[in-house]
C-alpha cells in the first residue's frame, strides 16, 4: 500500500502564491506518476496536474499558466506551485499517484491524462484564498 501526505495549504490573499508538497511512503518505490487534484466546496473533485517518472508534465486547462507541477516520482515527492490565486482556487488539494501507467494508456488511446483516474490518494490540504 502507498501512503500520500500533503502539506503546504493555508490561507492566502488573492494574487498570492503557495507551494504544496506531497510525499509518498510505504510501497511507493514503483510509482509511475503523481498528480494533484482539487475539490472546491459543493463541487466535484477535478484534476489539476500530473508528472510521470520521466518528468513529463500534464496540466488541465485550469492550471495552465498559473500552476506548476514539479518533483521526482522516483523519489516519491511532488510539488505544486500555485500562483495568481483567486477565490475560485479555494479547495482541498489532493495528492494522488498510480503505478500501472494509466496516464500512458490514456495518452495512447487519445484520452485526457486523467481519464483512468489514480490508484492512491492523500487526505488533502486546504487552500483558502480570501481577503
N, C-alpha and C positions, 0 to 999 in steps of 0.2 A: 504494500500500500504506500501511497505517496501523500505526504502532508505538505500543504502550502500555507505559508503565513505571510500576510501582507502587513505593511506599516507605512507611515508617512501621511496618512489622511489628517484632516483638520479643517479649521475654519479660516477662510481667506476672503479677501475683498475682491470684487470684480476687477479683472485686469491683472491680478497677481498670478504667480506661478506656484507649483507644488510638485514635489517629486515623490512618487510612490515606489516602494520596494517590495519585492517578493522573494522569499527563499523557500526552496523545496528540500524536504528531508525524507527519511525513510528509504524506500526502494526507488530512489529518484535517479539513479545512475543511467537509466535507459530512456530518459525523456527525449522526445523528438522535437517538441515545440512547447513554448509557454506563451500565454496570452493574457490580455486584460479584457474584462467585460465590466459593464456597469448596469445598475438598476436604479432609476430615479423613483421617487415616491409615486405610487399609483401607476407605474408603467412596467412594461415587461423588461426583462434583462436583455441587454444588447451588446454585441461585440464591439470592441474598440480597436485593438491592435494585437498582433502576434509576431513572434520571432521564432525561427527554426534553428536547428543545430548548425546549419551552415551560415547563419547570420542573415538570411533573407528575412525581410520585414514585410508585414502586411498591415494595411490600415483600412478601416471603414471610412466612409466619407466624413463622418462627424469628427474624425480625428485628424484628417489631413490638413497640414499647415499649422496646427496648434499643438498637437501631442506628438511625442517622440518615444518610441519603444527602443530599449537597448538592453544589453545584458549578455550573458553567456549561458546558453541552455546546458552545455556540457558541465558547467559548474553550478547548475541549478539555481541561477539567480536571474531575475529580470526586473527592469525598472520601467516606469512610465513617467516621463516629464510632461507635466500639464502646464500650458502657457495660455495667456489671454483668457483666463477663466471667466465664465459668465454664470449667472444664477442657474441657467439651464444645464450646467455641468454638475449641479448638485446631485449626488447619487452615492450609493455604496459601490465601491470599485472592487471587483473580484479578480484575483489571480487564478488562472486555470492552466492546465497542462495536459498533454497527451503523448503517448508513446507508440501509437500504431500508425503513424504517418497519415493521419486523417487530413491534414492540410494538403499534403502532396496529392492524395487521392482526389480531393476536391478540385485542386488546380488541374489535374489531368482530365477530369471529367467536365471541366469548364464551369465549375460551380464556384460560388464565393468561398473564401478560405475557411469560413466558419460553418460551412454547410453541414458537416457531420458532428459538430459540437466538440466538446472536450471531455476527458475522462475524469480528471481530478480538479477539485475546487477548493479554494480557501474560504474563510468565513467572511472576508470582506473588510474594507476600511472605508469609513465615511468621509466624504469630501463635501463640505458645505461652502458655498460661495454666496456671500451676503454682505450687505453694508451694515 
